[in-house]
Amino acid sequence: MSVDAPVPTLRPEERAGLLALLASAARPLADVVADFLARFPRERRLRVGGTLCFLLEDKKMLHATGRLIAFAILHQSYSSQPVNPYVPLLLNAACDESSDKSEQAFVQLLLTSASGDNNNEVLQKSAVDYVNGPVAASQALLPREQLEKQFCRSIVQPQPQVSSFRSATVRCAIPDPDIPQSCANSSEISAPGSKQKSTSDDRDSALVALLQEKSWGRLGPQWIRPNPPRLHILDGELQWLNPDNNHELLWDYSMCAETSRGAAIRDLIARALKGPLVPAQQELFTASCYRIGEGL
């Protein structure tokens, strides 16, 4: 199972519920995860997870708090299963040096607290606590090799090879160069009616419109496949023939040309329908039919 597999479009109520959960920055992560597990049944979680993976590809699509909530949902959605398909994505996020240290520290806490009381302690805080709190400054980040060896050896799936055709695709969401990265990662709670709230509303509207598209994810080039050439016909091989069926009708222009011919026979047939013919009439009928047959 690959997290990069194409995922169908979510239902309208699923999109609204997922965006509402990602906006729950002040709620404890345990409550947000419990709400997610209650809203989405097991057979729909893989589709929702694919949507979260798409939203996490670009750091400008979600607030910093929304990204932490998405990572927590991906980690906890398969916590009771022996294999979590999102562990490679979590490992990449935990070791991504281009991300904020608060995000790296939070994902590493998720990976190092796979079960037990430590996991519950991590989820008791909210996303705002991790972004604005001192957890990131005090936590030492582990290298990727140590994370794989110590925590995820039994559940890490081998990374699938990306085909050259997929590498030529273009993401549907293109970041706006006029929006600074600091504005995109801002997670401060603004007062109602402020300019920041308007920017957040524009971001949410853009996400809703983007997730409504059936082709969201990546746009690939058209795969042109010309018709293969025909093989040469070998000696002794049957060849397919398409004969010309444009036949023309052949008319008998001598039909009805002489109406007096056979008048005697028609007269004898009319007499025979009314009564038996005498021997002389029978001989005349036979002789007339013989002459007409010779003429044909």
The 8 nearest C-alpha neighbors of each residue, nearest first, counted from 0:
[[1, 84, 2, 4, 3, 156, 159, 83],
 [2, 0, 3, 4, 84, 159, 85, 158],
 [1, 3, 4, 49, 84, 85, 0, 52],
 [4, 2, 1, 5, 49, 52, 6, 53],
 [3, 5, 2, 1, 6, 49, 0, 46],
 [6, 4, 3, 7, 49, 216, 2, 46],
 [5, 7, 46, 49, 4, 8, 50, 45],
 [8, 6, 9, 5, 46, 213, 49, 214],
 [7, 9, 213, 6, 10, 211, 210, 212],
 [10, 8, 13, 14, 7, 11, 46, 47],
 [9, 11, 13, 12, 14, 8, 211, 15],
 [12, 10, 14, 13, 15, 9, 211, 16],
 [11, 13, 15, 14, 10, 16, 9, 17],
 [12, 14, 10, 16, 11, 15, 9, 17],
 [15, 13, 11, 17, 12, 16, 9, 18],
 [14, 16, 12, 18, 13, 17, 19, 11],
 [15, 17, 13, 19, 14, 18, 12, 20],
 [16, 18, 20, 14, 19, 15, 13, 21],
 [19, 17, 21, 15, 20, 16, 14, 22],
 [20, 18, 16, 22, 17, 21, 15, 23],
 [19, 21, 17, 23, 22, 18, 16, 31],
 [20, 22, 65, 18, 19, 23, 68, 17],
 [21, 23, 19, 20, 24, 65, 18, 64],
 [24, 22, 20, 21, 26, 25, 19, 31],
 [23, 25, 126, 22, 127, 64, 26, 125],
 [26, 24, 125, 23, 127, 126, 27, 128],
 [27, 25, 125, 23, 24, 28, 31, 30],
 [28, 26, 125, 124, 123, 29, 30, 122],
 [27, 29, 122, 31, 125, 30, 123, 32],
 [28, 30, 122, 32, 27, 31, 123, 33],
 [31, 29, 33, 28, 27, 32, 34, 26],
 [30, 32, 28, 34, 33, 29, 35, 20],
 [33, 31, 35, 29, 34, 30, 72, 28],
 [34, 32, 30, 36, 35, 31, 29, 37],
 [33, 35, 31, 37, 32, 36, 30, 38],
 [34, 36, 32, 38, 33, 37, 39, 31],
 [37, 35, 33, 34, 39, 38, 32, 40],
 [36, 38, 34, 35, 39, 33, 40, 32],
 [39, 37, 35, 36, 34, 40, 16, 13],
 [38, 40, 36, 37, 35, 43, 44, 41],
 [41, 39, 43, 42, 44, 38, 36, 37],
 [40, 42, 44, 43, 39, 45, 36, 76],
 [41, 43, 40, 44, 45, 39, 46, 47],
 [44, 42, 41, 46, 40, 45, 39, 47],
 [45, 43, 47, 46, 41, 42, 48, 39],
 [44, 46, 48, 47, 43, 49, 42, 41],
 [47, 45, 49, 48, 44, 43, 6, 50],
 [46, 48, 44, 50, 49, 45, 51, 43],
 [49, 47, 45, 51, 50, 46, 44, 52],
 [48, 50, 52, 46, 47, 51, 6, 2],
 [51, 49, 47, 53, 48, 52, 54, 46],
 [50, 52, 54, 48, 53, 49, 55, 69],
 [53, 51, 49, 55, 50, 54, 48, 56],
 [52, 54, 50, 51, 56, 55, 49, 216],
 [55, 53, 51, 52, 56, 60, 50, 57],
 [56, 54, 52, 53, 57, 51, 58, 66],
 [57, 55, 53, 54, 52, 58, 60, 51],
 [56, 58, 59, 55, 60, 54, 174, 53],
 [57, 59, 60, 55, 61, 56, 184, 183],
 [60, 58, 183, 57, 61, 184, 180, 174],
 [59, 61, 58, 57, 54, 62, 55, 202],
 [62, 60, 65, 59, 66, 63, 58, 54],
 [61, 63, 65, 184, 64, 186, 66, 185],
 [62, 64, 66, 184, 65, 186, 61, 67],
 [65, 63, 126, 67, 62, 66, 24, 127],
 [64, 66, 21, 62, 68, 67, 63, 61],
 [65, 67, 69, 63, 64, 68, 61, 70],
 [68, 66, 70, 64, 69, 65, 126, 71],
 [67, 69, 65, 71, 66, 70, 21, 72],
 [68, 70, 66, 72, 67, 71, 65, 73],
 [71, 69, 67, 73, 68, 72, 74, 66],
 [70, 72, 68, 74, 69, 73, 75, 67],
 [73, 71, 69, 75, 74, 70, 76, 32],
 [74, 72, 70, 76, 71, 75, 69, 48],
 [73, 75, 71, 72, 76, 70, 77, 78],
 [74, 76, 78, 72, 77, 73, 71, 32],
 [75, 77, 73, 72, 74, 78, 36, 44],
 [76, 78, 80, 75, 83, 79, 74, 73],
 [79, 77, 75, 80, 76, 74, 83, 113],
 [80, 78, 77, 81, 76, 75, 82, 83],
 [79, 81, 77, 82, 78, 83, 76, 75],
 [80, 82, 79, 83, 154, 78, 77, 153],
 [83, 81, 154, 80, 84, 77, 155, 78],
 [82, 84, 77, 85, 86, 80, 154, 81],
 [85, 83, 86, 82, 2, 0, 1, 156],
 [84, 86, 88, 83, 87, 89, 73, 2],
 [85, 87, 89, 88, 84, 83, 90, 155],
 [88, 86, 90, 89, 85, 91, 155, 156],
 [87, 89, 91, 85, 86, 90, 92, 52],
 [90, 88, 86, 92, 91, 87, 93, 85],
 [91, 89, 93, 87, 88, 92, 86, 94],
 [90, 92, 88, 94, 89, 93, 95, 87],
 [91, 93, 89, 95, 90, 94, 88, 103],
 [94, 92, 103, 90, 106, 91, 107, 95],
 [95, 93, 91, 92, 96, 143, 90, 103],
 [96, 94, 92, 97, 98, 93, 91, 103],
 [95, 97, 98, 94, 99, 100, 103, 93],
 [96, 98, 95, 99, 100, 94, 92, 103],
 [99, 97, 96, 95, 100, 102, 103, 92],
 [98, 100, 101, 102, 103, 97, 96, 95],
 [99, 101, 103, 102, 104, 135, 98, 136],
 [100, 102, 135, 104, 99, 103, 130, 105],
 [103, 101, 105, 100, 99, 104, 106, 98],
 [104, 102, 93, 100, 106, 105, 101, 107],
 [103, 105, 101, 107, 102, 135, 106, 100],
 [104, 106, 108, 102, 107, 103, 101, 109],
 [107, 105, 109, 93, 108, 103, 104, 102],
 [106, 108, 110, 104, 109, 105, 93, 111],
 [107, 109, 105, 111, 106, 110, 112, 104],
 [110, 108, 106, 112, 107, 111, 105, 113],
 [109, 111, 107, 108, 112, 113, 106, 150],
 [110, 112, 108, 109, 113, 107, 150, 146],
 [113, 111, 118, 109, 117, 110, 114, 108],
 [112, 114, 110, 111, 118, 109, 115, 78],
 [115, 113, 118, 112, 117, 116, 119, 78],
 [114, 116, 117, 118, 119, 113, 112, 120],
 [115, 117, 119, 118, 120, 114, 112, 121],
 [118, 116, 120, 119, 115, 112, 121, 114],
 [117, 119, 112, 121, 116, 114, 120, 115],
 [120, 118, 116, 122, 117, 121, 123, 115],
 [119, 121, 117, 123, 118, 122, 116, 124],
 [122, 120, 118, 119, 123, 124, 117, 108],
 [123, 121, 29, 28, 119, 124, 120, 118],
 [122, 124, 120, 27, 121, 29, 28, 119],
 [125, 123, 27, 122, 28, 128, 121, 126],
 [124, 126, 27, 128, 28, 26, 127, 25],
 [125, 127, 64, 24, 129, 128, 67, 130],
 [128, 126, 130, 125, 129, 24, 131, 25],
 [129, 127, 132, 125, 126, 131, 130, 124],
 [130, 128, 132, 126, 127, 131, 134, 101],
 [129, 131, 127, 128, 101, 132, 126, 64],
 [132, 130, 128, 129, 127, 133, 101, 134],
 [133, 131, 128, 129, 134, 130, 135, 127],
 [132, 134, 136, 135, 137, 131, 129, 128],
 [135, 133, 137, 136, 132, 138, 129, 101],
 [134, 136, 101, 138, 104, 137, 133, 100],
 [135, 137, 133, 134, 138, 100, 101, 139],
 [136, 138, 134, 135, 133, 139, 104, 140],
 [139, 137, 135, 136, 134, 140, 104, 133],
 [138, 140, 141, 137, 104, 136, 135, 107],
 [139, 141, 138, 104, 142, 107, 103, 94],
 [140, 142, 139, 145, 143, 146, 107, 94],
 [143, 141, 145, 144, 146, 140, 94, 93],
 [142, 144, 146, 145, 94, 147, 141, 90],
 [145, 143, 147, 146, 142, 148, 141, 149],
 [144, 146, 148, 143, 147, 142, 149, 141],
 [147, 145, 143, 149, 144, 148, 150, 142],
 [148, 146, 151, 144, 145, 152, 149, 150],
 [147, 149, 145, 152, 146, 150, 144, 151],
 [150, 148, 146, 147, 145, 151, 152, 144],
 [149, 151, 146, 147, 148, 152, 111, 110],
 [150, 152, 147, 154, 153, 155, 149, 148],
 [153, 151, 148, 147, 154, 155, 150, 149],
 [154, 152, 151, 155, 150, 82, 156, 81],
 [153, 155, 82, 151, 152, 156, 83, 81],
 [156, 154, 151, 152, 153, 86, 157, 87],
 [155, 157, 154, 158, 87, 84, 86, 82],
 [158, 156, 159, 155, 87, 160, 154, 1],
 [157, 159, 156, 160, 87, 1, 155, 161],
 [160, 158, 157, 161, 1, 156, 162, 3],
 [159, 161, 162, 158, 157, 163, 165, 166],
 [160, 162, 159, 165, 163, 166, 164, 158],
 [163, 161, 164, 165, 160, 166, 167, 159],
 [162, 164, 166, 165, 167, 161, 168, 160],
 [163, 165, 162, 167, 166, 168, 219, 220],
 [166, 164, 167, 168, 162, 163, 161, 219],
 [165, 167, 163, 164, 168, 162, 161, 169],
 [168, 166, 165, 164, 163, 219, 169, 220],
 [167, 169, 219, 165, 218, 166, 217, 220],
 [170, 168, 218, 217, 219, 171, 167, 166],
 [169, 171, 217, 172, 216, 218, 168, 173],
 [170, 172, 217, 216, 215, 173, 218, 169],
 [173, 171, 170, 174, 216, 209, 57, 215],
 [172, 174, 171, 175, 170, 57, 169, 176],
 [175, 173, 176, 172, 59, 57, 178, 60],
 [174, 176, 177, 178, 173, 179, 59, 172],
 [175, 177, 178, 174, 179, 173, 180, 59],
 [176, 178, 175, 179, 174, 180, 182, 183],
 [179, 177, 176, 175, 180, 182, 183, 174],
 [180, 178, 181, 182, 177, 183, 176, 175],
 [179, 181, 183, 182, 184, 178, 59, 58],
 [182, 180, 184, 179, 183, 185, 178, 59],
 [183, 181, 185, 180, 179, 184, 178, 59],
 [182, 184, 59, 180, 181, 185, 179, 62],
 [185, 183, 62, 63, 181, 182, 180, 186],
 [184, 186, 182, 183, 187, 181, 62, 63],
 [187, 185, 62, 63, 64, 184, 188, 127],
 [188, 186, 185, 189, 127, 131, 195, 64],
 [187, 189, 186, 190, 196, 195, 185, 24],
 [190, 188, 187, 196, 195, 191, 193, 192],
 [189, 191, 193, 192, 188, 196, 195, 194],
 [192, 190, 193, 189, 196, 194, 195, 197],
 [193, 191, 190, 196, 194, 197, 195, 189],
 [192, 194, 196, 195, 191, 190, 189, 197],
 [193, 195, 197, 196, 198, 192, 189, 199],
 [196, 194, 198, 197, 193, 199, 189, 192],
 [195, 197, 199, 198, 194, 193, 200, 189],
 [196, 198, 200, 194, 195, 199, 201, 193],
 [199, 197, 195, 201, 196, 200, 202, 194],
 [198, 200, 196, 202, 197, 201, 203, 195],
 [199, 201, 197, 203, 202, 198, 204, 196],
 [202, 200, 198, 204, 199, 203, 205, 197],
 [201, 203, 199, 205, 200, 204, 198, 206],
 [204, 202, 206, 200, 205, 201, 207, 199],
 [205, 203, 201, 207, 206, 202, 200, 208],
 [204, 206, 202, 208, 203, 207, 209, 201],
 [207, 205, 209, 203, 204, 208, 210, 202],
 [206, 208, 204, 210, 209, 205, 203, 211],
 [209, 207, 205, 211, 206, 210, 204, 212],
 [210, 208, 206, 211, 207, 212, 205, 215],
 [211, 209, 207, 212, 208, 206, 215, 8],
 [212, 210, 208, 209, 207, 213, 8, 9],
 [211, 213, 210, 214, 215, 209, 208, 8],
 [212, 214, 215, 8, 211, 7, 210, 216],
 [215, 213, 212, 216, 217, 218, 171, 8],
 [216, 214, 212, 213, 171, 217, 210, 209],
 [215, 217, 171, 170, 214, 53, 218, 172],
 [218, 216, 170, 169, 171, 168, 215, 219],
 [217, 219, 169, 168, 170, 171, 220, 216],
 [218, 220, 168, 217, 169, 221, 167, 165],
 [221, 219, 222, 168, 218, 167, 164, 169],
 [222, 220, 223, 219, 218, 224, 164, 168],
 [221, 223, 220, 224, 219, 164, 225, 165],
 [224, 222, 221, 225, 220, 226, 219, 164],
 [223, 225, 222, 226, 227, 221, 228, 220],
 [226, 224, 227, 223, 228, 222, 229, 221],
 [225, 227, 228, 224, 229, 223, 230, 222],
 [226, 228, 225, 229, 224, 230, 223, 231],
 [229, 227, 230, 226, 225, 231, 224, 232],
 [230, 228, 231, 227, 232, 226, 233, 225],
 [231, 229, 232, 228, 233, 227, 238, 236],
 [230, 232, 233, 229, 228, 234, 236, 238],
 [233, 231, 230, 236, 234, 238, 237, 235],
 [234, 232, 236, 235, 231, 237, 230, 238],
 [235, 233, 236, 232, 237, 231, 238, 230],
 [234, 236, 233, 237, 232, 238, 231, 239],
 [237, 235, 233, 234, 238, 232, 239, 231],
 [236, 238, 235, 239, 232, 233, 234, 240],
 [237, 239, 240, 236, 232, 235, 233, 234],
 [238, 240, 237, 241, 236, 242, 232, 229],
 [241, 239, 242, 238, 237, 243, 244, 236],
 [240, 242, 243, 239, 244, 238, 245, 237],
 [243, 241, 240, 244, 245, 239, 246, 238],
 [242, 244, 245, 241, 246, 240, 247, 239],
 [243, 245, 246, 242, 241, 247, 240, 248],
 [246, 244, 243, 247, 242, 248, 241, 249],
 [245, 247, 244, 248, 243, 249, 242, 250],
 [248, 246, 249, 245, 244, 250, 243, 251],
 [247, 249, 250, 246, 245, 251, 252, 244],
 [250, 248, 247, 251, 252, 246, 253, 254],
 [249, 251, 252, 248, 253, 254, 247, 255],
 [252, 250, 253, 254, 249, 255, 248, 256],
 [251, 253, 254, 250, 256, 255, 249, 257],
 [254, 252, 256, 251, 255, 257, 250, 258],
 [253, 255, 256, 252, 251, 257, 250, 258],
 [256, 254, 257, 258, 253, 252, 260, 251],
 [255, 257, 253, 254, 258, 252, 260, 259],
 [258, 256, 255, 259, 260, 254, 253, 261],
 [257, 259, 260, 255, 256, 262, 261, 254],
 [260, 258, 262, 257, 261, 263, 256, 255],
 [259, 261, 258, 262, 257, 263, 291, 264],
 [260, 262, 264, 263, 259, 265, 291, 287],
 [261, 263, 265, 264, 259, 260, 266, 258],
 [264, 262, 266, 261, 265, 267, 287, 284],
 [265, 263, 267, 261, 266, 262, 284, 268],
 [264, 266, 268, 262, 263, 267, 269, 261],
 [267, 265, 263, 269, 264, 268, 262, 270],
 [266, 268, 270, 264, 269, 265, 271, 263],
 [269, 267, 271, 265, 270, 266, 264, 272],
 [268, 270, 266, 272, 267, 271, 265, 273],
 [271, 269, 267, 273, 272, 268, 274, 266],
 [270, 272, 268, 274, 273, 269, 275, 276],
 [273, 271, 269, 270, 274, 268, 275, 267],
 [272, 274, 270, 271, 269, 275, 268, 276],
 [273, 275, 271, 272, 270, 276, 269, 277],
 [276, 274, 271, 277, 273, 270, 272, 281],
 [275, 277, 280, 271, 281, 274, 278, 270],
 [276, 278, 280, 279, 281, 275, 282, 274],
 [279, 277, 281, 280, 282, 276, 283, 275],
 [278, 280, 282, 281, 277, 283, 276, 284],
 [281, 279, 283, 277, 282, 278, 276, 284],
 [280, 282, 278, 284, 283, 279, 276, 285],
 [281, 283, 285, 279, 280, 284, 286, 278],
 [284, 282, 280, 286, 281, 285, 287, 279],
 [285, 283, 281, 287, 282, 286, 264, 280],
 [284, 286, 282, 288, 283, 287, 289, 281],
 [285, 287, 289, 283, 288, 284, 282, 290],
 [288, 286, 284, 290, 289, 285, 283, 291],
 [287, 289, 291, 285, 290, 286, 292, 284],
 [290, 288, 292, 286, 287, 291, 285, 293],
 [291, 289, 293, 287, 292, 288, 294, 286],
 [290, 292, 294, 288, 293, 289, 287, 295],
 [291, 293, 289, 295, 290, 294, 288, 287],
 [294, 292, 290, 295, 291, 289, 288, 287],
 [295, 293, 291, 292, 290, 289, 288, 260],
 [294, 292, 293, 291, 290, 289, 288, 253]]
